[in-house]
Amino acid sequence: MAQERLWIFDFDGTLSPLVSDRERAQLHPECKQLLETLVTLPCQRVAVLSSRSVEDLIPRVPIRGVYLGGGSGIEWCFPDGQRVLSEGNWEEQLSRTRDPLLHDLSNISVIPGVELEDKKWSVALHTRNAALLAKEQLYSRIVAWRPPHPVRIFSGPEVLEIQLFPEVDKAFGVRMLCQILKFDLSNGVVVYAGDDENDAVAMRWVIHQGGNALMVGSSFPVAGARIVKDHSSLIEEIRRMVGLDITT
């Protein structure tokens, strides 16, 4: 009998190549094919967990059978269309804390080449188009920043992500999904794949639970995680893990 696995994938930089225009991000065709294959295999559940909102994520992952997590796992959309909000008064807290934080970050991000992205549950400051001096200015401003409410800051390839709720990270999202699905960690295995610091937090939790982690790139090494250089290497590794012919 096949081992029960819960596959959880980051989206940007893992299933989707990083692009300068974030609105144009989409599943790499080979990654789309992989997910479509995984959801058909016995005892395999598949999820995509992103800091994007669920509304943003749904049209980017048009695959039946995949669980979609937004806001690092605060909100979930199930394959049958059911929406689940993790336990807590998130919407109420967001209405109180969002505006002053956005105001601060809008002022901080007024640096040539720095772009602010409002992701509802977090705010991303992208530096892909910024010069080195501009990046240094941004980092200095963030270090000196005293936000009106507690936040949590994660680094990624050419981005700083400000999580509006410090208790929320992708490890939180993985735990929530396991609880919602009643996934038995003593019998099943979680496999997590990602590429940034927030993903690294989830990987450490997954590995501690006896699961597996795959880090795309080597910018955020995690003890016990396997490093794969790109999406093609990620696909090959996963196909090996489930016993699929990597040449097909």
Salt bridges, closest charged atoms under 4 A:
ASP10 OD1 - LYS170 NZ 2.84
ASP12 OD2 - ARG52 NE 2.72
GLU23 OE1 - ARG60 NH2 3.53
GLU36 OE2 - LYS32 NZ 2.56
GLU55 OE2 - ARG83 NH1 3.19
ASP56 OD1 - ARG52 NH1 2.89
ASP56 OD1 - ARG60 NE 2.71
GLU91 OE2 - LYS120 NZ 3.62
GLU92 OE2 - ARG96 NH1 3.19
ASP104 OD1 - HIS103 ND1 3.93
GLU115 OE1 - ARG22 NH1 3.44
GLU117 OE1 - ARG22 NE 3.00
GLU117 OE1 - HIS126 NE2 2.70
ASP118 OD2 - ARG98 NH2 2.34
GLU158 OE1 - LYS135 NZ 2.99
GLU161 OE1 - LYS119 NZ 3.31
ASP169 OD2 - ARG152 NH1 2.62
ASP199 OD1 - LYS170 NZ 3.02
GLU236 OE1 - ARG240 NH2 3.69
GLU237 OE2 - ARG226 NH1 2.53
GLU237 OE1 - ARG240 NH1 3.65
